[in-house]
């Protein structure tokens, strides 16, 4: 018996999009277990990840920050609650009104033309701990929004005032790096 799956191009693209969306939600679901205290989620997009992080009982509050006004409007409409709020701001301009216990950056750094804005953010907000994820494979050749292909060694060198506390690779897809202030 010969089995074949016949899909239209549209059906295939819809399936691929659902997989991509599920993987993005999965990243936040994975990181939720490490979140605690006052969390800032940079480049939060439309807010689903910030909301998911806030479901951890160890989290007191999550502030999602994104430069895109439409994304923040959606986040405020769909995901704002007593443990989450959303702020429209460029990374290089945001200053938290309260102490940040944990900064979370889910696949953001590869999008930045100037990665030094992350260090400036860490200093300006006196961030001691942060979690950073990025693709663990070359992506700049097919994703026009990615400016950098990173690896663990290169990433460690980007944050001289912080040390890499631990690292793991998730399903050969992305690296998860936990940093602490030296």
C-alpha positions in Angstrom: 0.0 0.0 0.0 1.4 3.3 -1.0 0.5 6.3 1.3 0.8 9.8 0.0 -0.3 13.0 1.6 -1.6 15.5 -0.8 -1.6 19.1 0.4 -2.2 22.3 -1.4 0.5 25.0 -1.0 -1.9 27.0 1.1 -2.5 24.1 3.5 1.2 23.4 3.8 1.9 27.1 4.6 -0.9 27.1 7.2 0.5 24.0 8.9 4.0 25.5 8.9 2.7 28.8 10.4 0.9 26.8 13.2 4.1 25.0 14.0 6.1 28.2 14.1 3.5 29.8 16.4 3.5 26.8 18.7 7.3 26.8 19.0 7.3 30.5 20.0 4.7 29.8 22.7 6.8 26.7 23.7 9.8 28.9 24.3 8.0 31.0 26.9 6.4 27.9 28.5 9.9 26.5 28.9 11.3 29.8 30.4 8.3 30.3 32.7 9.8 27.8 35.2 12.8 30.0 35.7 11.0 33.3 36.1 10.6 34.9 39.5 10.0 38.3 41.1 9.7 41.4 38.9 10.4 40.3 35.3 10.9 42.4 32.2 10.3 40.8 28.9 12.1 42.8 26.2 10.7 42.7 22.6 7.6 41.1 24.0 5.7 41.5 20.7 1.9 41.1 21.2 2.3 39.9 24.8 1.5 36.2 24.9 4.9 35.4 26.3 4.8 38.0 29.1 1.3 36.7 30.1 2.6 33.1 30.1 5.6 34.1 32.3 3.2 35.7 34.8 1.4 32.5 35.4 4.3 31.2 37.4 3.4 31.9 41.1 7.0 32.9 41.8 6.5 35.9 39.5 5.2 39.1 41.2 4.9 41.1 38.0 5.9 41.1 34.3 6.4 44.2 32.2 6.5 43.5 28.5 8.4 46.1 26.5 8.3 46.5 22.7 8.9 49.4 20.3 5.9 48.5 18.1 2.7 50.5 19.0 0.4 48.0 17.4 1.9 45.1 19.2 1.6 46.9 22.6 -2.0 47.9 21.9 -2.8 44.2 21.2 -0.9 43.1 24.3 -2.8 45.5 26.5 -6.1 44.4 25.0 -5.5 40.7 25.2 -3.0 40.0 28.0 -2.9 42.9 30.5 -4.0 41.9 34.0 -3.0 42.5 37.6 0.4 40.7 37.0 1.2 42.1 33.6 1.5 45.4 31.9 3.0 46.5 28.6 5.1 49.5 27.7 5.8 50.9 24.2 9.5 51.8 24.2 12.6 51.1 22.3 15.1 49.0 24.2 17.6 51.8 24.3 15.1 54.1 26.0 13.4 52.0 28.6 14.1 52.4 32.3 12.1 50.4 34.8 10.5 52.3 37.6 11.2 49.4 39.9 14.1 46.9 40.5 14.2 44.2 37.8 14.8 40.7 39.3 15.0 39.0 36.0 15.3 40.2 32.4 14.1 37.8 29.7 15.0 38.1 26.1 13.5 35.5 23.8 15.1 35.5 20.4 15.7 39.3 20.3 19.4 39.8 20.2 19.8 38.4 16.7 17.4 41.1 15.5 19.5 44.0 16.9 21.8 45.8 14.5 23.7 47.1 17.6 23.9 44.5 20.3 25.5 47.0 22.7 22.1 48.4 23.5 21.5 45.3 25.6 24.5 46.1 27.8 23.4 49.7 28.1 19.9 48.4 29.2 21.5 46.1 31.8 23.6 48.9 33.2 20.8 51.6 33.1 18.4 49.2 34.9 21.0 47.6 37.2 20.0 44.1 36.0 21.9 41.3 37.9 20.2 38.3 36.2 19.0 37.7 32.7 18.0 34.9 30.4 18.8 35.2 26.7 17.7 32.9 23.9 18.7 32.9 20.3 18.8 30.5 17.3 21.6 27.9 17.6 22.0 27.7 13.9 22.8 30.0 11.1 19.7 32.1 10.2 21.0 35.3 8.7 21.1 33.8 5.2 17.3 33.2 5.1 15.8 35.5 7.7 16.1 39.1 6.6 15.3 40.3 10.1 18.3 38.6 11.7 21.6 40.5 11.7 23.7 38.1 13.8 24.4 34.4 14.0 25.5 33.6 17.6 27.0 30.9 19.6 27.7 30.4 23.3 31.3 31.6 23.2 30.5 34.7 21.3 27.5 35.5 23.5 29.6 35.2 26.7 31.9 37.8 25.3 29.1 40.3 24.7 28.4 40.8 28.4 31.7 41.4 30.2 30.0 42.5 33.5 28.0 39.2 33.7 29.1 35.6 33.7 27.3 32.7 32.1 25.9 30.8 34.9 24.4 27.9 32.8 23.4 27.1 29.3 21.5 24.5 27.5 20.4 23.9 23.9 16.8 23.2 23.3 16.1 20.5 20.6 19.0 21.8 18.4 16.9 24.9 17.8 17.9 27.5 20.2 20.4 28.2 23.0 19.2 29.3 26.4 21.8 31.3 28.4 21.5 32.2 32.0 23.7 35.2 33.0 24.4 36.7 36.5 26.3 39.8 37.4 29.9 39.2 38.3 
